[in-house]
Protein backbone atom coordinates (compact mmCIF):
# COMPACT_ATOMS: atom_id res chain seq x y z
CA UNK A 1 0.00 0.00 0.00
CA UNK A 2 1.53 3.33 -1.03
CA UNK A 3 1.57 6.34 1.23
CA UNK A 4 -0.50 9.19 -0.19
CA UNK A 5 1.23 12.56 -0.46
CA UNK A 6 -0.56 15.37 1.40
CA UNK A 7 -2.20 18.04 -0.74
CA UNK A 8 -0.07 21.11 -1.39
CA UNK A 9 -1.67 24.45 -0.59
CA UNK A 10 -1.70 26.95 -3.43
CA UNK A 11 -0.29 29.64 -1.12
CA UNK A 12 2.63 27.44 -0.07
CA UNK A 13 3.31 26.44 -3.68
CA UNK A 14 3.27 30.12 -4.69
CA UNK A 15 5.60 31.01 -1.80
CA UNK A 16 7.96 28.25 -2.93
CA UNK A 17 8.10 29.60 -6.47
CA UNK A 18 8.47 33.21 -5.35
CA UNK A 19 11.42 32.16 -3.19
CA UNK A 20 12.94 30.26 -6.14
CA UNK A 21 12.45 33.33 -8.33
CA UNK A 22 14.37 35.51 -5.88
CA UNK A 23 17.00 32.82 -5.40
CA UNK A 24 17.64 32.83 -9.15
CA UNK A 25 18.39 36.55 -8.94
CA UNK A 26 21.45 35.74 -6.84
CA UNK A 27 22.98 34.30 -10.00
CA UNK A 28 22.53 37.65 -11.74
CA UNK A 29 24.11 39.52 -8.84
CA UNK A 30 26.94 36.97 -8.71
CA UNK A 31 27.70 37.38 -12.39
CA UNK A 32 27.56 41.16 -12.03
CA UNK A 33 30.04 40.93 -9.13
CA UNK A 34 32.35 38.77 -11.23
CA UNK A 35 32.47 41.52 -13.87
CA UNK A 36 33.77 44.08 -11.35
CA UNK A 37 37.31 44.66 -10.07
CA UNK A 38 37.88 42.63 -6.91
CA UNK A 39 36.86 44.49 -3.73
CA UNK A 40 35.73 47.57 -5.66
CA UNK A 41 32.57 49.25 -4.32
CA UNK A 42 30.53 47.72 -7.17
CA UNK A 43 31.96 44.24 -6.43
CA UNK A 44 31.14 44.61 -2.73
CA UNK A 45 27.62 45.82 -3.56
CA UNK A 46 26.81 42.91 -5.87
CA UNK A 47 28.45 40.33 -3.61
CA UNK A 48 26.56 41.76 -0.63
CA UNK A 49 23.38 41.51 -2.69
CA UNK A 50 24.12 37.82 -3.33
CA UNK A 51 24.52 37.24 0.40
CA UNK A 52 21.33 39.17 1.21
CA UNK A 53 19.29 37.27 -1.39
CA UNK A 54 20.59 33.91 -0.21
CA UNK A 55 20.00 34.78 3.45
CA UNK A 56 16.37 35.66 2.66
CA UNK A 57 16.03 32.52 0.56
CA UNK A 58 17.42 30.35 3.37
CA UNK A 59 14.84 31.70 5.82
CA UNK A 60 12.00 31.30 3.29
CA UNK A 61 13.15 27.76 2.40
CA UNK A 62 13.08 26.71 6.06
CA UNK A 63 9.56 28.07 6.48
CA UNK A 64 8.34 26.40 3.29
CA UNK A 65 9.71 23.05 4.46
CA UNK A 66 7.32 23.22 7.42
CA UNK A 67 4.49 22.77 4.92
CA UNK A 68 6.01 20.72 2.09
CA UNK A 69 7.92 17.46 1.92
CA UNK A 70 11.59 18.06 1.14
CA UNK A 71 11.49 15.89 -1.99
CA UNK A 72 8.59 17.89 -3.42
CA UNK A 73 10.12 21.28 -2.58
CA UNK A 74 13.56 20.33 -3.86
CA UNK A 75 12.21 18.91 -7.09
CA UNK A 76 10.68 22.30 -7.88
CA UNK A 77 14.14 23.92 -7.85
CA UNK A 78 14.41 22.95 -11.50
CA UNK A 79 12.40 26.06 -12.34
CA UNK A 80 15.59 27.99 -11.56
CA UNK A 81 16.93 26.72 -14.90
CA UNK A 82 14.23 28.61 -16.71
CA UNK A 83 14.81 31.77 -14.68
CA UNK A 84 18.55 31.47 -15.31
CA UNK A 85 17.98 31.34 -19.06
CA UNK A 86 15.64 34.33 -18.89
CA UNK A 87 18.07 36.37 -16.77
CA UNK A 88 20.95 35.47 -19.07
CA UNK A 89 19.00 36.72 -22.07
CA UNK A 90 17.71 39.88 -20.36
CA UNK A 91 20.80 41.04 -18.47
CA UNK A 92 23.72 39.53 -20.38
CA UNK A 93 22.36 39.25 -23.94
CA UNK A 94 22.94 35.49 -23.93
CA UNK A 95 21.11 33.47 -26.54
CA UNK A 96 18.59 30.82 -25.53
CA UNK A 97 19.30 27.88 -27.82
CA UNK A 98 17.18 24.88 -28.69
CA UNK A 99 19.73 22.68 -26.89
CA UNK A 100 19.18 24.68 -23.70
CA UNK A 101 15.42 24.31 -24.03
CA UNK A 102 15.77 20.60 -24.75
CA UNK A 103 18.09 20.16 -21.75
CA UNK A 104 15.65 21.98 -19.47
CA UNK A 105 12.81 19.80 -20.83
CA UNK A 106 14.76 16.63 -20.07
CA UNK A 107 15.45 17.85 -16.54
CA UNK A 108 11.78 18.72 -15.99
CA UNK A 109 10.77 15.29 -17.28
CA UNK A 110 13.18 13.69 -14.80
CA UNK A 111 11.73 15.81 -12.01
CA UNK A 112 8.25 14.76 -13.05
CA UNK A 113 9.29 11.10 -12.87
CA UNK A 114 10.75 11.55 -9.39
CA UNK A 115 7.76 13.47 -8.03
CA UNK A 116 5.17 11.06 -9.44
CA UNK A 117 7.06 7.87 -8.58
CA UNK A 118 5.19 7.55 -5.26
CA UNK A 119 1.79 7.45 -6.93
GUKOLFI-626842 format. One line per 8 residues: number of its first residue (from 1); their letters; for each residue y negated, x negated, z negated of N, C-alpha, C. Coordinates in pm, 1 decimal. Atoms other than C-alpha are relative to their C-alpha. Layout:
N
NUM	A	Y:X:Z:Y:X:Z:Y:X:Z | ...
end
This chain:
119
1	XXXXXXXX	116.3:-84.8:0.0:0.0:0.0:0.0:-123.4:-90.0:0.0 | 118.9:84.4:-9.3:-333.5:-153.5:103.3:-111.1:53.7:-89.3 | 112.5:-35.6:84.2:-633.7:-157.3:-123.0:-116.6:42.4:89.2 | 109.2:-51.1:-82.0:-918.8:50.1:19.4:-131.8:-64.7:-44.7 | 129.3:62.1:26.9:-1256.0:-123.0:46.0:-99.1:107.3:-41.7 | 100.3:-98.6:39.9:-1537.5:55.9:-140.2:-106.3:16.4:108.3 | 104.1:-28.4:-99.1:-1804.3:219.6:74.0:-122.7:-85.4:-28.3 | 119.3:83.1:12.0:-2111.0:7.1:138.9:-122.7:88.3:15.2
9	XXXXXXXX	123.7:-76.8:-3.6:-2445.1:166.6:58.8:-90.0:-50.6:112.1 | 92.4:37.5:-106.3:-2694.8:170.3:343.4:-113.2:-87.7:-51.7 | 107.8:79.6:58.5:-2963.6:28.8:111.6:46.3:-142.9:-25.7 | -52.2:134.0:29.1:-2743.9:-263.3:6.9:23.9:-75.1:131.3 | -22.5:62.1:-130.8:-2644.0:-331.1:368.4:-132.9:-44.7:61.0 | 132.5:35.0:-51.0:-3011.6:-327.0:469.5:-57.0:-119.8:-76.9 | 47.6:112.8:81.2:-3101.2:-559.6:180.2:70.7:-129.0:40.6 | -76.0:116.6:-44.8:-2824.9:-796.4:292.8:-59.8:-55.1:129.4
17	XXXXXXXX	49.5:45.6:-129.5:-2959.9:-809.9:646.8:-146.6:-44.9:-5.4 | 137.1:49.9:19.2:-3321.5:-846.8:535.4:5.3:-140.1:-59.2 | -11.4:133.5:59.7:-3216.3:-1142.3:319.5:50.0:-101.4:102.5 | -48.4:90.6:-104.6:-3026.1:-1294.5:613.6:-109.5:-30.0:102.1 | 114.2:19.1:-89.9:-3333.0:-1244.6:833.5:-92.6:-107.7:-56.4 | 89.9:98.3:60.3:-3551.5:-1437.5:588.3:67.2:-136.1:-13.7 | -73.8:126.7:7.4:-3282.4:-1700.4:539.8:-6.6:-72.9:133.8 | 4.4:63.6:-132.1:-3283.2:-1763.7:914.6:-135.7:-65.1:27.1
25	XXXXXXXX	132.8:59.7:-16.9:-3655.5:-1838.7:894.2:-7.9:-139.4:-60.5 | -0.1:135.0:57.1:-3573.5:-2144.9:684.0:33.9:-102.4:107.5 | -31.4:89.0:-110.9:-3429.9:-2298.3:1000.0:-123.1:-32.7:83.1 | 124.7:21.9:-73.8:-3764.9:-2252.6:1173.8:-87.5:-97.4:-77.9 | 84.1:87.7:82.4:-3952.4:-2411.3:883.6:58.3:-140.6:-5.2 | -65.5:131.2:3.1:-3696.8:-2693.5:870.9:-26.5:-78.1:128.2 | 24.4:66.4:-128.2:-3737.5:-2770.0:1238.8:-147.2:-37.4:13.9 | 142.6:32.2:-2.2:-4115.5:-2755.8:1202.8:-26.9:-123.1:-86.8
33	XXXXXXXX	16.6:116.8:87.7:-4093.4:-3004.2:913.3:49.4:-126.6:69.3 | -57.0:116.3:-68.6:-3876.6:-3235.5:1123.2:-92.4:-53.7:108.3 | 93.5:41.8:-104.7:-4151.7:-3247.2:1387.2:-128.1:-61.1:-55.6 | 119.4:53.6:64.9:-4407.9:-3376.5:1134.8:27.1:-141.6:-51.3 | -19.0:131.6:62.1:-4466.5:-3730.5:1007.4:48.7:16.4:-144.1 | -61.2:-9.0:132.7:-4262.6:-3788.5:691.4:-105.9:-7.2:-109.6 | 88.5:-13.9:116.1:-4448.9:-3686.2:372.9:-146.3:30.2:34.4 | 134.5:-45.8:-35.0:-4757.0:-3573.2:566.0:-21.6:137.5:-65.3
41	XXXXXXXX	22.7:-133.6:57.1:-4925.1:-3256.9:432.1:75.2:110.6:75.1 | -73.0:-101.7:-77.4:-4771.5:-3053.3:716.9:149.2:-5.8:-30.6 | -141.6:15.8:33.9:-4424.2:-3196.0:643.4:28.0:62.0:-136.3 | -19.8:-52.9:135.9:-4461.1:-3113.9:272.7:-12.4:152.2:-2.6 | 15.4:-145.3:-6.3:-4581.7:-2762.4:355.8:126.2:66.1:54.3 | -117.4:-62.2:-61.8:-4291.3:-2680.6:587.2:125.8:-20.7:-83.9 | -116.8:25.3:84.0:-4033.2:-2845.2:361.1:-5.6:86.5:-126.0 | 16.5:-89.3:115.1:-4176.4:-2655.6:63.3:32.1:143.7:37.0
49	XXXXXXXX	-30.6:-135.1:-48.1:-4150.8:-2337.7:269.4:151.5:20.7:10.7 | -147.0:-7.2:-5.7:-3781.9:-2412.2:333.4:55.1:24.1:-140.0 | -49.0:-13.6:137.6:-3724.0:-2452.0:-40.4:-32.6:137.2:-57.7 | 40.5:-131.6:49.4:-3916.5:-2133.5:-121.1:85.7:111.0:61.4 | -82.5:-100.5:-67.9:-3727.5:-1928.9:138.7:142.2:-2.8:-55.3 | -138.0:9.2:47.4:-3391.4:-2059.4:21.3:13.6:39.4:-146.4 | -1.3:-45.2:139.1:-3478.1:-1999.7:-344.6:2.1:152.4:-5.5 | 1.6:-146.4:-6.1:-3565.6:-1637.4:-265.7:131.1:56.0:52.2
57	XXXXXXXX	-127.2:-44.1:-55.9:-3252.5:-1603.3:-56.1:112.1:-11.1:-103.3 | -105.0:18.7:101.2:-3035.0:-1742.0:-337.2:-3.6:111.7:-104.0 | 11.7:-110.3:96.0:-3170.0:-1483.6:-581.6:44.6:131.6:62.0 | -39.4:-124.9:-67.7:-3130.3:-1200.1:-329.1:151.1:4.5:21.3 | -144.4:7.8:-24.8:-2775.6:-1314.7:-240.4:77.8:34.0:-126.8 | -69.5:-27.3:126.3:-2671.2:-1308.1:-606.4:-8.2:147.5:-36.5 | 13.8:-142.2:29.5:-2807.2:-955.8:-647.8:85.0:84.7:94.0 | -78.6:-74.1:-98.9:-2640.4:-833.9:-329.4:148.4:-7.1:-33.6
65	XXXXXXXX	-142.1:15.2:33.4:-2304.8:-971.5:-446.0:42.3:87.4:-117.4 | -35.4:-95.7:105.3:-2322.1:-732.4:-742.1:52.6:129.9:61.1 | -32.0:-127.7:-64.3:-2276.5:-448.9:-492.2:96.0:-11.1:118.0 | -86.4:19.3:-116.2:-2072.1:-600.8:-208.9:107.4:-103.1:-29.1 | -100.5:105.6:11.1:-1746.5:-792.0:-191.9:-48.0:-125.3:73.4 | 43.9:125.8:-58.2:-1806.4:-1159.4:-113.9:44.0:-12.7:145.1 | -49.5:14.9:-137.3:-1588.8:-1148.7:198.8:-81.4:83.6:97.4 | 79.8:-86.0:-87.1:-1788.7:-858.8:342.5:-139.4:-58.6:17.9
73	XXXXXXXX	135.6:54.2:-7.0:-2128.3:-1011.8:257.9:-1.1:-128.2:83.0 | -1.7:127.9:-70.2:-2032.6:-1355.9:385.9:27.8:18.0:149.0 | -31.2:-21.0:-141.7:-1890.7:-1220.6:708.7:-121.8:46.7:78.3 | 121.6:-45.7:-67.5:-2230.1:-1068.4:788.0:-98.6:-112.7:26.9 | 89.9:113.2:-23.0:-2392.0:-1413.6:784.5:-2.2:-41.6:147.3 | -3.0:30.7:-142.6:-2295.5:-1441.0:1150.3:-122.3:50.1:74.8 | 120.7:-51.2:-63.8:-2606.1:-1240.1:1234.4:-108.5:-107.8:5.3 | 95.9:111.2:-1.3:-2798.6:-1558.8:1156.2:3.7:-75.5:132.8
81	XXXXXXXX	-9.0:61.4:-132.6:-2671.8:-1693.1:1489.6:-96.9:65.3:97.1 | 88.4:-74.0:-89.7:-2861.4:-1423.1:1671.4:-145.3:-29.6:-34.0 | 137.1:32.0:40.0:-3176.6:-1481.1:1467.5:-35.9:-142.3:40.7 | 26.4:138.5:-39.4:-3146.6:-1855.1:1531.2:-31.4:-12.9:147.8 | 28.7:2.7:-143.7:-3133.6:-1798.4:1905.9:-138.1:60.2:29.7 | 129.7:-64.3:-20.6:-3432.5:-1563.6:1888.5:-113.4:-92.1:-44.6 | 105.3:90.8:49.6:-3637.3:-1807.1:1676.5:-14.3:-121.3:91.2 | 7.1:114.7:-91.1:-3547.3:-2095.5:1906.5:-78.0:33.8:126.2
89	XXXXXXXX	70.4:-42.2:-121.2:-3672.3:-1900.4:2207.2:-148.2:26.8:-28.3 | 138.3:-36.7:31.1:-3988.5:-1771.1:2035.5:-86.1:-118.8:-41.7 | 81.8:106.1:58.2:-4103.6:-2079.7:1847.3:12.4:-135.4:70.2 | -24.0:133.6:-56.1:-3953.3:-2372.4:2037.8:29.2:3.6:149.4 | -18.5:-19.0:-143.9:-3925.5:-2235.9:2394.5:139.5:-45.2:46.6 | -137.2:31.0:-37.6:-3549.4:-2294.1:2393.2:55.0:114.9:84.4 | -60.9:-101.7:-85.9:-3347.1:-2110.7:2654.4:126.6:55.1:-66.3 | -123.1:-64.8:45.9:-3082.2:-1859.2:2553.5:92.0:7.1:121.1
97	XXXXXXXX	-91.2:7.5:-114.0:-2788.2:-1929.8:2781.8:114.7:99.9:-17.0 | -116.9:-88.6:5.3:-2487.5:-1718.4:2869.0:108.1:-59.2:-89.9 | -98.7:64.0:88.3:-2268.3:-1973.1:2688.6:-31.9:26.4:-146.7 | 39.7:-29.2:137.5:-2468.0:-1918.1:2369.9:34.5:143.9:-35.7 | -30.3:-141.7:23.6:-2431.2:-1541.7:2403.0:150.8:20.2:-10.7 | -145.8:-9.9:5.6:-2059.7:-1577.0:2475.4:53.0:-56.0:-131.4 | -42.2:60.8:126.3:-2016.2:-1808.5:2175.0:-28.1:90.5:-118.2 | 34.6:-93.4:107.4:-2197.6:-1564.6:1947.5:93.5:121.3:3.2
105	XXXXXXXX	-92.3:-113.3:-12.6:-1980.3:-1281.4:2082.7:138.5:-32.6:-53.5 | -131.4:42.2:50.7:-1662.7:-1476.1:2006.8:-2.1:-7.4:-152.3 | 11.4:8.3:145.4:-1785.2:-1545.4:1654.4:-3.9:139.1:-61.9 | 6.0:-136.8:52.7:-1871.6:-1178.4:1599.4:135.9:69.7:10.0 | -133.3:-58.1:-12.2:-1529.3:-1076.8:1728.2:91.3:-53.9:-110.4 | -77.7:58.9:110.2:-1369.5:-1317.7:1480.4:-37.0:59.6:-133.9 | 45.2:-63.1:124.2:-1581.2:-1173.4:1200.7:55.1:141.7:-8.9 | -54.7:-135.7:-3.2:-1475.8:-825.0:1305.0:147.6:-0.1:-39.2
113	XXXXXXX	-142.1:8.9:33.2:-1110.1:-928.5:1286.6:22.7:-27.4:-148.1 | -14.8:32.0:142.7:-1154.5:-1074.7:938.8:-34.8:120.2:-85.3 | 46.9:-112.1:81.4:-1346.8:-775.7:802.6:95.0:118.3:8.9 | -87.0:-116.0:-16.1:-1106.2:-517.4:943.5:146.7:-31.5:-28.6 | -140.1:34.0:20.9:-786.7:-706.4:857.5:62.2:69.1:-120.0 | -51.7:-69.3:117.7:-755.3:-519.3:525.9:36.9:143.9:27.9 | -22.3:-142.5:-28.0:-744.9:-179.3:692.6:137.1:26.4:55.3
end
